[in-house]
Amino acid sequence: MTSLSRRRVLGAGAAIGAAALGTSIVGSAGAAAVSGPGTREERRSLDELYADARREGGELVIYAGGDTSDQQDATKQAFLSRFPDIRLTMIVDYSKYHDVRVDNQLTTNTLVPDVVQLQTLQDFPRWKAMGALLPYKPAGFSALYPQFRDPDGAWVSIAVYAFSYMYDDTLGSTGPATPQDLVDPRWQDAIASSYPHDDDAVLYLYKLYTQAYGWDWVRRLAARNPRFGRGTPTPIVAVASKQKLVGIGGAGSLTGPIAPGVRWAVADGHPFMAWGQRAAILARAKHPAAAKLYLNWQLSPAVQQTAFDGWSVRTDITPVGGLKPIWEYPNAHLDGFPRFMADRADVERWKQTFALYFGEVQGPPSPGWLGPHPGQ
């Protein structure tokens, strides 16, 4: 059996464009500003923002949603290669732990991060209403897809992520043509999946499948004896290492494999799910200048043009590989995921119902147990 670590899988996509992420200027001096209460779109260059961050002390702490401690290593290395005088601490944990961690830190006046970038989309309007976020509009704000930005600049989406199913590339045309085919008896004991009741994005994907194919599809999938794991890289690792032929609930790209030998699939007329990962500067951030530098860098054309999955959050960036902008795929349910995340009672019902079919979540969290103040 081929050995393939999570580090290799997670780093493959992120490293695709890492070497090209160092541009000197964000936008042009004549770029139009977006008016809003108390803030306008940033006009300074990255070099000017970098100088501000160095004068501030050159420190930056980010809480990033993810599955393993090294998942943001490529991003960190690309940022530091462009801004070597910044001491960047990037803490990766499940978003559902980071958000309550931030809430607890705000309550106890022990805030650690300057920036949060999380999958828990419902937290950002709540934090905005609390006054916990710093209104700020990075350069490129006006070019963002409208639903990828708060109108007042409380948060922006910095990256598009999408979840679907995948399979061993050697299957070729005999692989599952649609998600509906995953219940075929030929996939008995051949499926790996991340737990839908452990990750809300995977949960939404399973909800879409259930609404499209019915609860009998869920029953038949459970009968295929899928192997569930914590962390969305688990199905990718399982397929890439030839442990399983099919995976459900992992990220990928239609422009190339996220890991060797793994084909990530989206079938026309069948559901998958995508969202914009939101990021914000906390109002009590100790290093706001460095935080502004980071958001401007993330939204810069050079970074957005090298997104591992080909999709940008900006409307003025043409997706690679013949893709359409993500908001032009109705089966991605881009606007449905924020609504789903906002209804926590409904989320909880779906979680517990899937637990009836697939059993309780087992195993420790893949990033480990980080405690209340990681990065302190």
C-alpha positions as CSV (number, residue, x, y, z in Angstrom):
1,M,0.0,0.0,0.0
2,T,1.4,3.4,-1.0
3,S,2.2,5.7,2.0
4,L,0.8,9.2,1.6
5,S,0.8,11.6,4.5
6,R,-1.8,14.2,5.2
7,R,0.9,16.8,4.9
8,R,1.6,15.8,1.3
9,V,-2.1,15.8,0.4
10,L,-2.9,19.1,2.1
11,G,0.2,20.8,0.7
12,A,-0.3,19.7,-2.9
13,G,-3.1,22.1,-3.7
14,A,-1.8,25.0,-1.6
15,A,1.7,24.8,-3.1
16,I,0.5,25.1,-6.7
17,G,0.8,28.8,-6.8
18,A,2.9,29.6,-3.7
19,A,5.9,30.8,-5.7
20,A,3.8,33.3,-7.6
21,L,2.2,35.1,-4.7
22,G,4.5,38.0,-4.2
23,T,3.2,41.1,-6.0
24,S,4.3,44.6,-5.0
25,I,1.2,46.6,-5.6
26,V,-2.5,46.0,-4.7
27,G,-4.6,47.7,-7.4
28,S,-3.7,51.0,-8.9
29,A,-3.5,54.5,-7.4
30,G,-6.6,55.5,-9.3
31,A,-8.7,52.5,-8.2
32,A,-12.2,53.6,-7.2
33,A,-13.0,53.5,-3.5
34,V,-16.1,52.0,-2.1
35,S,-17.8,54.3,0.3
36,G,-19.2,52.9,3.6
37,P,-19.7,54.0,7.2
38,G,-16.3,55.1,8.5
39,T,-14.2,53.4,5.9
40,R,-13.2,53.3,2.3
41,E,-11.4,50.9,0.1
42,E,-7.6,50.7,0.7
43,R,-5.5,52.7,-1.7
44,R,-2.0,52.0,-0.3
45,S,0.4,49.5,-1.9
46,L,1.5,46.3,-0.3
47,D,4.9,47.9,0.2
48,E,3.4,50.8,2.1
49,L,1.2,48.5,4.2
50,Y,4.3,46.3,4.9
51,A,6.2,49.4,6.2
52,D,3.3,50.1,8.5
53,A,3.3,46.6,9.8
54,R,7.1,46.7,10.5
55,R,6.7,50.0,12.4
56,E,3.9,48.4,14.4
57,G,6.3,45.7,15.5
58,G,6.1,43.1,12.8
59,E,3.9,40.6,14.6
60,L,0.7,38.8,13.3
61,V,-1.4,36.0,14.8
62,I,-4.1,34.3,12.7
63,Y,-6.6,31.7,13.7
64,A,-7.4,29.7,10.6
65,G,-10.0,27.0,10.1
66,G,-8.6,23.7,8.9
67,D,-7.9,20.0,9.7
68,T,-4.2,19.7,10.6
69,S,-1.5,21.9,12.1
70,D,0.4,22.1,8.8
71,Q,-2.5,22.8,6.5
72,Q,-1.6,26.5,6.1
73,D,2.1,26.0,5.8
74,A,2.2,26.9,2.1
75,T,0.2,30.1,2.7
76,K,2.5,31.0,5.6
77,Q,5.6,30.4,3.5
78,A,4.3,32.4,0.6
79,F,3.4,35.3,2.8
80,L,6.8,35.3,4.6
81,S,8.7,35.0,1.3
82,R,7.1,38.3,0.3
83,F,7.2,39.9,3.8
84,P,10.2,38.3,5.6
85,D,10.2,40.8,8.5
86,I,6.8,39.7,9.7
87,R,6.7,37.1,12.5
88,L,3.5,35.2,11.6
89,T,1.9,32.7,13.9
90,M,-0.8,30.7,12.1
91,I,-2.9,28.4,14.3
92,V,-5.0,25.8,12.5
93,D,-8.0,24.2,14.2
94,Y,-11.5,23.2,13.3
95,S,-13.5,26.4,12.8
96,K,-16.1,25.2,15.3
97,Y,-13.4,25.3,18.0
98,H,-11.8,28.5,16.9
99,D,-15.0,30.5,17.0
100,V,-15.9,29.5,20.6
101,R,-12.3,30.0,21.5
102,V,-12.5,33.6,20.3
103,D,-15.8,34.1,22.1
104,N,-14.2,32.9,25.3
105,Q,-11.1,35.1,24.8
106,L,-13.3,38.2,24.2
107,T,-15.3,37.4,27.3
108,T,-12.2,37.0,29.5
109,N,-10.3,39.9,27.8
110,T,-7.5,37.5,26.7
111,L,-7.7,37.8,22.9
112,V,-4.9,36.2,21.0
113,P,-5.5,36.4,17.2
114,D,-5.5,39.5,15.1
115,V,-7.3,37.8,12.2
116,V,-9.8,35.0,12.0
117,Q,-10.5,33.0,8.8
118,L,-13.2,30.5,9.4
119,Q,-15.8,28.2,7.8
120,T,-18.3,29.1,10.5
121,L,-19.9,31.8,8.4
122,Q,-22.7,32.5,10.9
123,D,-20.2,33.9,13.4
124,F,-19.2,37.0,11.3
125,P,-22.6,38.8,11.3
126,R,-22.9,38.0,15.1
127,W,-19.4,39.4,15.8
128,K,-20.1,42.4,13.7
129,A,-23.3,43.1,15.7
130,M,-21.3,42.8,18.9
131,G,-18.7,45.4,17.6
132,A,-16.0,42.7,17.8
133,L,-14.8,43.2,14.2
134,L,-12.8,46.1,12.7
135,P,-14.5,47.6,9.7
136,Y,-11.9,47.6,6.9
137,K,-12.1,47.3,3.1
138,P,-8.9,45.9,1.5
139,A,-7.9,46.9,-2.0
140,G,-10.0,44.8,-4.4
141,F,-13.0,45.0,-2.1
142,S,-15.2,46.5,-4.9
143,A,-14.2,43.6,-7.2
144,L,-15.4,40.9,-4.8
145,Y,-18.5,38.9,-5.6
146,P,-21.1,40.8,-3.6
147,Q,-21.9,37.9,-1.3
148,F,-18.2,37.5,-0.6
149,R,-18.1,40.8,1.3
150,D,-19.8,42.6,4.2
151,P,-21.1,45.9,2.8
152,D,-19.5,47.8,5.8
153,G,-16.2,45.9,5.5
154,A,-16.7,43.9,8.7
155,W,-15.4,40.8,6.8
156,V,-14.4,39.6,3.4
157,S,-14.1,36.1,1.8
158,I,-10.5,35.4,0.9
159,A,-10.8,32.0,-0.8
160,V,-13.3,29.7,-2.5
161,Y,-13.5,26.1,-1.1
162,A,-15.6,23.4,-2.6
163,F,-16.5,19.8,-1.4
164,S,-17.7,16.9,-3.5
165,Y,-16.9,13.3,-4.0
166,M,-13.8,11.7,-5.6
167,Y,-12.4,8.4,-6.8
168,D,-9.3,6.6,-7.8
169,D,-8.3,7.9,-11.2
170,T,-7.5,4.4,-12.5
171,L,-11.2,3.7,-12.5
172,G,-11.6,6.0,-15.5
173,S,-15.0,5.9,-17.0
174,T,-16.1,3.1,-14.6
175,G,-15.9,5.4,-11.6
176,P,-19.1,6.7,-10.1
177,A,-20.7,9.1,-12.7
178,T,-22.8,11.0,-10.1
179,P,-23.2,11.1,-6.3
180,Q,-26.3,9.0,-6.7
181,D,-24.2,6.1,-8.0
182,L,-22.3,5.9,-4.7
183,V,-24.8,3.5,-3.3
184,D,-24.2,0.9,-6.0
185,P,-23.3,-2.4,-4.4
186,R,-20.0,-2.5,-6.3
187,W,-18.7,0.2,-3.8
188,Q,-19.2,-2.1,-0.9
189,D,-16.4,-1.5,1.6
190,A,-14.7,0.8,-0.9
191,I,-15.8,4.2,0.3
192,A,-14.1,6.6,2.7
193,S,-15.8,9.8,4.0
194,S,-15.3,12.5,6.5
195,Y,-18.1,12.5,9.1
196,P,-21.0,14.7,8.0
197,H,-21.9,15.3,11.6
198,D,-18.4,16.6,12.5
199,D,-17.9,19.3,9.8
200,D,-20.7,21.6,8.8
201,A,-19.6,21.9,5.2
202,V,-19.6,18.1,4.7
203,L,-22.9,18.1,6.6
204,Y,-24.4,20.5,4.0
205,L,-23.0,18.4,1.2
206,Y,-24.8,15.3,2.7
207,K,-27.9,17.4,3.2
208,L,-27.9,18.3,-0.5
209,Y,-27.4,14.6,-1.5
210,T,-30.3,13.6,0.8
211,Q,-32.6,16.2,-0.6
212,A,-31.7,15.2,-4.1
213,Y,-31.9,11.4,-3.7
214,G,-34.0,10.8,-0.6
215,W,-33.4,9.1,2.7
216,D,-33.4,5.7,1.1
217,W,-30.1,6.8,-0.6
218,V,-28.7,7.5,2.9
219,R,-29.8,4.1,4.1
220,R,-28.2,2.4,1.1
221,L,-25.0,4.3,1.5
222,A,-24.8,3.2,5.2
223,A,-25.2,-0.3,3.9
224,R,-22.1,0.1,1.8
225,N,-20.1,0.2,5.0
226,P,-18.2,3.5,4.4
227,R,-15.2,4.2,6.6
228,F,-15.7,7.6,8.3
229,G,-12.9,9.7,9.7
230,R,-12.4,13.1,11.3
231,G,-11.0,15.8,9.1
232,T,-11.8,16.5,5.5
233,P,-8.4,15.2,4.2
234,T,-9.3,11.7,5.3
235,P,-11.2,10.6,2.1
236,I,-8.5,12.1,0.0
237,V,-5.7,10.3,1.8
238,A,-7.7,7.0,1.7
239,V,-8.1,7.2,-2.1
240,A,-4.6,8.5,-2.8
241,S,-3.0,5.7,-0.7
242,K,-5.2,3.0,-2.4
243,Q,-7.0,2.1,0.8
244,K,-10.4,3.0,-0.8
245,L,-11.6,3.5,-4.3
246,V,-14.1,6.3,-3.5
247,G,-14.1,9.3,-1.2
248,I,-16.9,11.7,0.0
249,G,-16.6,15.1,1.6
250,G,-13.2,16.5,0.6
251,A,-11.9,19.5,-1.2
252,G,-10.5,19.3,-4.7
253,S,-10.2,20.9,-8.1
254,L,-11.6,20.3,-11.6
255,T,-8.4,21.6,-13.1
256,G,-6.1,18.9,-11.7
257,P,-5.7,16.3,-8.9
258,I,-5.3,17.6,-5.3
259,A,-3.3,14.4,-4.7
260,P,-1.7,11.9,-7.1
261,G,-4.3,9.5,-8.6
262,V,-7.4,11.2,-7.1
263,R,-10.1,12.5,-9.5
264,W,-12.4,15.0,-7.8
265,A,-15.8,15.0,-9.5
266,V,-18.7,17.3,-10.1
267,A,-21.6,15.9,-12.2
268,D,-23.8,18.2,-14.2
269,G,-27.2,18.6,-12.7
270,H,-26.1,17.0,-9.4
271,P,-25.2,18.8,-6.2
272,F,-21.8,19.7,-4.7
273,M,-21.2,22.6,-2.4
274,A,-18.9,25.7,-2.3
275,W,-18.4,28.7,-0.1
276,G,-16.2,31.7,0.5
277,Q,-14.0,31.3,3.5
278,R,-14.6,34.5,5.5
279,A,-11.8,36.5,7.2
280,A,-11.9,39.5,9.5
281,I,-9.7,41.7,11.7
282,L,-10.8,41.7,15.3
283,A,-11.5,45.1,16.8
284,R,-9.2,44.4,19.7
285,A,-6.4,43.1,17.5
286,K,-2.9,43.9,18.9
287,H,-1.5,44.1,15.4
288,P,-4.1,45.8,13.1
289,A,-1.5,47.1,10.6
290,A,-0.1,43.6,10.0
291,A,-3.7,42.3,9.8
292,K,-4.5,44.8,7.1
293,L,-1.4,43.8,5.1
294,Y,-2.5,40.1,5.3
295,L,-6.0,40.8,4.0
296,N,-4.7,43.0,1.1
297,W,-2.2,40.3,0.2
298,Q,-4.8,37.6,0.2
299,L,-7.1,39.5,-2.1
300,S,-4.3,40.7,-4.4
301,P,-4.6,39.5,-8.1
302,A,-1.4,37.5,-7.9
303,V,-2.8,35.4,-5.0
304,Q,-6.3,35.1,-6.4
305,Q,-5.0,34.0,-9.8
306,T,-3.2,31.0,-8.2
307,A,-6.0,29.6,-6.2
308,F,-5.5,25.8,-6.0
309,D,-9.0,25.0,-7.2
310,G,-9.1,27.7,-9.9
311,W,-11.9,29.8,-8.4
312,S,-11.3,33.3,-7.2
313,V,-13.5,35.4,-4.9
314,R,-13.0,38.3,-7.3
315,T,-15.2,39.1,-10.3
316,D,-12.3,40.5,-12.3
317,I,-10.2,37.3,-12.2
318,T,-10.8,34.7,-14.9
319,P,-10.8,31.2,-13.6
320,V,-8.2,28.9,-15.0
321,G,-8.7,25.7,-17.0
322,G,-12.0,26.8,-18.6
323,L,-13.9,27.0,-15.4
324,K,-16.8,29.4,-14.9
325,P,-16.8,31.7,-11.8
326,I,-18.1,29.6,-8.9
327,W,-21.3,31.7,-8.6
328,E,-22.3,30.5,-12.1
329,Y,-22.6,26.9,-10.9
330,P,-26.2,26.6,-9.5
331,N,-25.4,23.1,-8.3
332,A,-22.7,24.5,-6.0
333,H,-25.4,26.0,-3.8
334,L,-23.1,28.9,-3.0
335,D,-25.8,31.1,-1.5
336,G,-27.5,28.2,0.4
337,F,-24.5,27.4,2.7
338,P,-24.6,30.7,4.6
339,R,-28.3,30.3,5.1
340,F,-27.8,26.8,6.3
341,M,-25.1,27.8,8.7
342,A,-27.2,30.6,10.2
343,D,-30.0,28.1,11.3
344,R,-28.2,26.3,14.1
345,A,-31.2,24.4,15.2
346,D,-31.6,22.9,11.7
347,V,-27.8,22.1,11.6
348,E,-28.2,20.2,14.8
349,R,-31.1,18.2,13.6
350,W,-29.2,17.1,10.5
351,K,-26.2,16.2,12.5
352,Q,-28.1,14.0,14.9
353,T,-30.1,12.4,12.1
354,F,-27.0,11.4,10.3
355,A,-25.6,10.0,13.5
356,L,-28.6,7.6,13.5
357,Y,-27.5,6.2,10.2
358,F,-23.7,6.4,10.5
359,G,-23.0,6.2,14.2
360,E,-21.4,8.7,16.5
361,V,-18.2,10.6,15.6
362,Q,-15.2,8.6,16.8
363,G,-11.6,9.6,17.4
364,P,-9.7,12.7,18.5
365,P,-9.8,15.9,16.4
366,S,-7.2,15.8,13.6
367,P,-5.5,19.1,14.7
368,G,-5.1,17.8,18.2
369,W,-6.4,19.5,21.4
370,L,-5.1,23.1,21.4
371,G,-6.7,24.5,24.5
372,P,-8.2,28.0,25.1
373,H,-5.2,30.2,24.1
374,P,-3.1,28.7,21.3
375,G,-0.5,31.1,19.9
376,Q,-0.3,33.1,23.1
